């Protein structure tokens, strides 16, 4: 990027970059993601008292203990907010 001489070596700047391609990702509570066998999973209600486990690709951590999900679920999908509690309950 052009530098008219205002910025010098060692100085910091806050910048925002915009892309030509818009991307939308789901965001879930970090507790909704279960890391099991080197994979990330979330649980989704499947009707009645059943749930299905869905493999996801988690992204970066966000403020307020939220985490980005890059694929596996879409924005608006219903998921269990705390996967570890559901997993422990199912094993009993």
MODELLER restraints for C-alpha pairs under 7 A, 6 or more apart:
rsr = mdl.restraints
at = mdl.atoms
rsr.add(forms.Gaussian(group=physical.xy_distance, feature=features.Distance(at['CA:25:A'], at['CA:68:A']), mean=6.64, stdev=0.5))
rsr.add(forms.Gaussian(group=physical.xy_distance, feature=features.Distance(at['CA:25:A'], at['CA:69:A']), mean=6.05, stdev=0.5))
rsr.add(forms.Gaussian(group=physical.xy_distance, feature=features.Distance(at['CA:25:A'], at['CA:70:A']), mean=5.67, stdev=0.5))
rsr.add(forms.Gaussian(group=physical.xy_distance, feature=features.Distance(at['CA:25:A'], at['CA:74:A']), mean=6.90, stdev=0.5))
rsr.add(forms.Gaussian(group=physical.xy_distance, feature=features.Distance(at['CA:25:A'], at['CA:75:A']), mean=6.43, stdev=0.5))
rsr.add(forms.Gaussian(group=physical.xy_distance, feature=features.Distance(at['CA:26:A'], at['CA:68:A']), mean=6.00, stdev=0.5))
rsr.add(forms.Gaussian(group=physical.xy_distance, feature=features.Distance(at['CA:26:A'], at['CA:69:A']), mean=5.23, stdev=0.5))
rsr.add(forms.Gaussian(group=physical.xy_distance, feature=features.Distance(at['CA:26:A'], at['CA:70:A']), mean=6.98, stdev=0.5))
rsr.add(forms.Gaussian(group=physical.xy_distance, feature=features.Distance(at['CA:26:A'], at['CA:73:A']), mean=6.91, stdev=0.5))
rsr.add(forms.Gaussian(group=physical.xy_distance, feature=features.Distance(at['CA:26:A'], at['CA:74:A']), mean=5.60, stdev=0.5))
rsr.add(forms.Gaussian(group=physical.xy_distance, feature=features.Distance(at['CA:26:A'], at['CA:75:A']), mean=4.40, stdev=0.5))
rsr.add(forms.Gaussian(group=physical.xy_distance, feature=features.Distance(at['CA:27:A'], at['CA:66:A']), mean=6.52, stdev=0.5))
rsr.add(forms.Gaussian(group=physical.xy_distance, feature=features.Distance(at['CA:27:A'], at['CA:67:A']), mean=5.55, stdev=0.5))
rsr.add(forms.Gaussian(group=physical.xy_distance, feature=features.Distance(at['CA:27:A'], at['CA:68:A']), mean=4.49, stdev=0.5))
rsr.add(forms.Gaussian(group=physical.xy_distance, feature=features.Distance(at['CA:27:A'], at['CA:69:A']), mean=5.82, stdev=0.5))
rsr.add(forms.Gaussian(group=physical.xy_distance, feature=features.Distance(at['CA:28:A'], at['CA:66:A']), mean=5.59, stdev=0.5))
rsr.add(forms.Gaussian(group=physical.xy_distance, feature=features.Distance(at['CA:28:A'], at['CA:67:A']), mean=5.48, stdev=0.5))
rsr.add(forms.Gaussian(group=physical.xy_distance, feature=features.Distance(at['CA:28:A'], at['CA:68:A']), mean=6.52, stdev=0.5))
rsr.add(forms.Gaussian(group=physical.xy_distance, feature=features.Distance(at['CA:29:A'], at['CA:65:A']), mean=6.12, stdev=0.5))
rsr.add(forms.Gaussian(group=physical.xy_distance, feature=features.Distance(at['CA:29:A'], at['CA:66:A']), mean=4.38, stdev=0.5))
rsr.add(forms.Gaussian(group=physical.xy_distance, feature=features.Distance(at['CA:29:A'], at['CA:67:A']), mean=5.97, stdev=0.5))
rsr.add(forms.Gaussian(group=physical.xy_distance, feature=features.Distance(at['CA:29:A'], at['CA:81:A']), mean=6.29, stdev=0.5))
rsr.add(forms.Gaussian(group=physical.xy_distance, feature=features.Distance(at['CA:30:A'], at['CA:65:A']), mean=5.73, stdev=0.5))
rsr.add(forms.Gaussian(group=physical.xy_distance, feature=features.Distance(at['CA:30:A'], at['CA:66:A']), mean=5.05, stdev=0.5))
rsr.add(forms.Gaussian(group=physical.xy_distance, feature=features.Distance(at['CA:30:A'], at['CA:67:A']), mean=5.16, stdev=0.5))
rsr.add(forms.Gaussian(group=physical.xy_distance, feature=features.Distance(at['CA:31:A'], at['CA:81:A']), mean=6.31, stdev=0.5))
rsr.add(forms.Gaussian(group=physical.xy_distance, feature=features.Distance(at['CA:31:A'], at['CA:82:A']), mean=4.85, stdev=0.5))
rsr.add(forms.Gaussian(group=physical.xy_distance, feature=features.Distance(at['CA:31:A'], at['CA:83:A']), mean=6.34, stdev=0.5))
rsr.add(forms.Gaussian(group=physical.xy_distance, feature=features.Distance(at['CA:32:A'], at['CA:42:A']), mean=5.94, stdev=0.5))
rsr.add(forms.Gaussian(group=physical.xy_distance, feature=features.Distance(at['CA:32:A'], at['CA:80:A']), mean=6.01, stdev=0.5))
rsr.add(forms.Gaussian(group=physical.xy_distance, feature=features.Distance(at['CA:32:A'], at['CA:81:A']), mean=4.57, stdev=0.5))
rsr.add(forms.Gaussian(group=physical.xy_distance, feature=features.Distance(at['CA:32:A'], at['CA:82:A']), mean=4.53, stdev=0.5))
rsr.add(forms.Gaussian(group=physical.xy_distance, feature=features.Distance(at['CA:32:A'], at['CA:83:A']), mean=4.85, stdev=0.5))
rsr.add(forms.Gaussian(group=physical.xy_distance, feature=features.Distance(at['CA:33:A'], at['CA:40:A']), mean=6.23, stdev=0.5))
rsr.add(forms.Gaussian(group=physical.xy_distance, feature=features.Distance(at['CA:33:A'], at['CA:41:A']), mean=5.55, stdev=0.5))
rsr.add(forms.Gaussian(group=physical.xy_distance, feature=features.Distance(at['CA:33:A'], at['CA:42:A']), mean=5.13, stdev=0.5))
rsr.add(forms.Gaussian(group=physical.xy_distance, feature=features.Distance(at['CA:33:A'], at['CA:83:A']), mean=6.13, stdev=0.5))
rsr.add(forms.Gaussian(group=physical.xy_distance, feature=features.Distance(at['CA:34:A'], at['CA:40:A']), mean=5.60, stdev=0.5))
rsr.add(forms.Gaussian(group=physical.xy_distance, feature=features.Distance(at['CA:34:A'], at['CA:41:A']), mean=5.05, stdev=0.5))
rsr.add(forms.Gaussian(group=physical.xy_distance, feature=features.Distance(at['CA:34:A'], at['CA:42:A']), mean=6.17, stdev=0.5))
rsr.add(forms.Gaussian(group=physical.xy_distance, feature=features.Distance(at['CA:34:A'], at['CA:83:A']), mean=5.77, stdev=0.5))
rsr.add(forms.Gaussian(group=physical.xy_distance, feature=features.Distance(at['CA:34:A'], at['CA:84:A']), mean=6.42, stdev=0.5))
rsr.add(forms.Gaussian(group=physical.xy_distance, feature=features.Distance(at['CA:35:A'], at['CA:41:A']), mean=6.37, stdev=0.5))
rsr.add(forms.Gaussian(group=physical.xy_distance, feature=features.Distance(at['CA:40:A'], at['CA:55:A']), mean=5.83, stdev=0.5))
rsr.add(forms.Gaussian(group=physical.xy_distance, feature=features.Distance(at['CA:40:A'], at['CA:56:A']), mean=5.50, stdev=0.5))
rsr.add(forms.Gaussian(group=physical.xy_distance, feature=features.Distance(at['CA:40:A'], at['CA:57:A']), mean=6.34, stdev=0.5))
rsr.add(forms.Gaussian(group=physical.xy_distance, feature=features.Distance(at['CA:40:A'], at['CA:58:A']), mean=6.85, stdev=0.5))
rsr.add(forms.Gaussian(group=physical.xy_distance, feature=features.Distance(at['CA:41:A'], at['CA:53:A']), mean=6.31, stdev=0.5))
rsr.add(forms.Gaussian(group=physical.xy_distance, feature=features.Distance(at['CA:41:A'], at['CA:54:A']), mean=5.41, stdev=0.5))
rsr.add(forms.Gaussian(group=physical.xy_distance, feature=features.Distance(at['CA:41:A'], at['CA:55:A']), mean=4.45, stdev=0.5))
rsr.add(forms.Gaussian(group=physical.xy_distance, feature=features.Distance(at['CA:41:A'], at['CA:56:A']), mean=5.48, stdev=0.5))
rsr.add(forms.Gaussian(group=physical.xy_distance, feature=features.Distance(at['CA:42:A'], at['CA:53:A']), mean=5.77, stdev=0.5))
rsr.add(forms.Gaussian(group=physical.xy_distance, feature=features.Distance(at['CA:42:A'], at['CA:54:A']), mean=5.38, stdev=0.5))
rsr.add(forms.Gaussian(group=physical.xy_distance, feature=features.Distance(at['CA:42:A'], at['CA:55:A']), mean=6.60, stdev=0.5))
rsr.add(forms.Gaussian(group=physical.xy_distance, feature=features.Distance(at['CA:42:A'], at['CA:56:A']), mean=6.98, stdev=0.5))
rsr.add(forms.Gaussian(group=physical.xy_distance, feature=features.Distance(at['CA:42:A'], at['CA:79:A']), mean=6.71, stdev=0.5))
rsr.add(forms.Gaussian(group=physical.xy_distance, feature=features.Distance(at['CA:42:A'], at['CA:83:A']), mean=6.46, stdev=0.5))
rsr.add(forms.Gaussian(group=physical.xy_distance, feature=features.Distance(at['CA:43:A'], at['CA:51:A']), mean=6.15, stdev=0.5))
rsr.add(forms.Gaussian(group=physical.xy_distance, feature=features.Distance(at['CA:43:A'], at['CA:52:A']), mean=5.58, stdev=0.5))
rsr.add(forms.Gaussian(group=physical.xy_distance, feature=features.Distance(at['CA:43:A'], at['CA:53:A']), mean=4.58, stdev=0.5))
rsr.add(forms.Gaussian(group=physical.xy_distance, feature=features.Distance(at['CA:43:A'], at['CA:54:A']), mean=6.11, stdev=0.5))
rsr.add(forms.Gaussian(group=physical.xy_distance, feature=features.Distance(at['CA:43:A'], at['CA:79:A']), mean=5.58, stdev=0.5))
rsr.add(forms.Gaussian(group=physical.xy_distance, feature=features.Distance(at['CA:43:A'], at['CA:80:A']), mean=5.47, stdev=0.5))
rsr.add(forms.Gaussian(group=physical.xy_distance, feature=features.Distance(at['CA:43:A'], at['CA:83:A']), mean=6.44, stdev=0.5))
rsr.add(forms.Gaussian(group=physical.xy_distance, feature=features.Distance(at['CA:44:A'], at['CA:51:A']), mean=5.45, stdev=0.5))
rsr.add(forms.Gaussian(group=physical.xy_distance, feature=features.Distance(at['CA:44:A'], at['CA:52:A']), mean=5.39, stdev=0.5))
rsr.add(forms.Gaussian(group=physical.xy_distance, feature=features.Distance(at['CA:44:A'], at['CA:53:A']), mean=6.48, stdev=0.5))
rsr.add(forms.Gaussian(group=physical.xy_distance, feature=features.Distance(at['CA:44:A'], at['CA:78:A']), mean=6.02, stdev=0.5))
rsr.add(forms.Gaussian(group=physical.xy_distance, feature=features.Distance(at['CA:44:A'], at['CA:79:A']), mean=4.38, stdev=0.5))
rsr.add(forms.Gaussian(group=physical.xy_distance, feature=features.Distance(at['CA:44:A'], at['CA:80:A']), mean=5.98, stdev=0.5))
rsr.add(forms.Gaussian(group=physical.xy_distance, feature=features.Distance(at['CA:45:A'], at['CA:51:A']), mean=4.47, stdev=0.5))
rsr.add(forms.Gaussian(group=physical.xy_distance, feature=features.Distance(at['CA:45:A'], at['CA:52:A']), mean=6.44, stdev=0.5))
rsr.add(forms.Gaussian(group=physical.xy_distance, feature=features.Distance(at['CA:45:A'], at['CA:79:A']), mean=6.68, stdev=0.5))
rsr.add(forms.Gaussian(group=physical.xy_distance, feature=features.Distance(at['CA:46:A'], at['CA:52:A']), mean=5.96, stdev=0.5))
rsr.add(forms.Gaussian(group=physical.xy_distance, feature=features.Distance(at['CA:54:A'], at['CA:72:A']), mean=6.75, stdev=0.5))
rsr.add(forms.Gaussian(group=physical.xy_distance, feature=features.Distance(at['CA:55:A'], at['CA:72:A']), mean=5.99, stdev=0.5))
rsr.add(forms.Gaussian(group=physical.xy_distance, feature=features.Distance(at['CA:56:A'], at['CA:69:A']), mean=6.74, stdev=0.5))
rsr.add(forms.Gaussian(group=physical.xy_distance, feature=features.Distance(at['CA:56:A'], at['CA:71:A']), mean=5.61, stdev=0.5))
rsr.add(forms.Gaussian(group=physical.xy_distance, feature=features.Distance(at['CA:56:A'], at['CA:72:A']), mean=4.37, stdev=0.5))
rsr.add(forms.Gaussian(group=physical.xy_distance, feature=features.Distance(at['CA:56:A'], at['CA:73:A']), mean=6.89, stdev=0.5))
rsr.add(forms.Gaussian(group=physical.xy_distance, feature=features.Distance(at['CA:57:A'], at['CA:69:A']), mean=5.86, stdev=0.5))
rsr.add(forms.Gaussian(group=physical.xy_distance, feature=features.Distance(at['CA:57:A'], at['CA:70:A']), mean=5.40, stdev=0.5))
rsr.add(forms.Gaussian(group=physical.xy_distance, feature=features.Distance(at['CA:57:A'], at['CA:71:A']), mean=5.41, stdev=0.5))
rsr.add(forms.Gaussian(group=physical.xy_distance, feature=features.Distance(at['CA:57:A'], at['CA:72:A']), mean=6.62, stdev=0.5))
rsr.add(forms.Gaussian(group=physical.xy_distance, feature=features.Distance(at['CA:58:A'], at['CA:68:A']), mean=5.92, stdev=0.5))
rsr.add(forms.Gaussian(group=physical.xy_distance, feature=features.Distance(at['CA:58:A'], at['CA:69:A']), mean=4.38, stdev=0.5))
rsr.add(forms.Gaussian(group=physical.xy_distance, feature=features.Distance(at['CA:58:A'], at['CA:70:A']), mean=5.71, stdev=0.5))
rsr.add(forms.Gaussian(group=physical.xy_distance, feature=features.Distance(at['CA:59:A'], at['CA:67:A']), mean=6.59, stdev=0.5))
rsr.add(forms.Gaussian(group=physical.xy_distance, feature=features.Distance(at['CA:59:A'], at['CA:68:A']), mean=4.74, stdev=0.5))
rsr.add(forms.Gaussian(group=physical.xy_distance, feature=features.Distance(at['CA:59:A'], at['CA:69:A']), mean=5.34, stdev=0.5))
rsr.add(forms.Gaussian(group=physical.xy_distance, feature=features.Distance(at['CA:59:A'], at['CA:70:A']), mean=5.79, stdev=0.5))
rsr.add(forms.Gaussian(group=physical.xy_distance, feature=features.Distance(at['CA:60:A'], at['CA:67:A']), mean=5.99, stdev=0.5))
rsr.add(forms.Gaussian(group=physical.xy_distance, feature=features.Distance(at['CA:60:A'], at['CA:68:A']), mean=5.57, stdev=0.5))
rsr.add(forms.Gaussian(group=physical.xy_distance, feature=features.Distance(at['CA:61:A'], at['CA:67:A']), mean=4.51, stdev=0.5))
rsr.add(forms.Gaussian(group=physical.xy_distance, feature=features.Distance(at['CA:61:A'], at['CA:68:A']), mean=6.40, stdev=0.5))
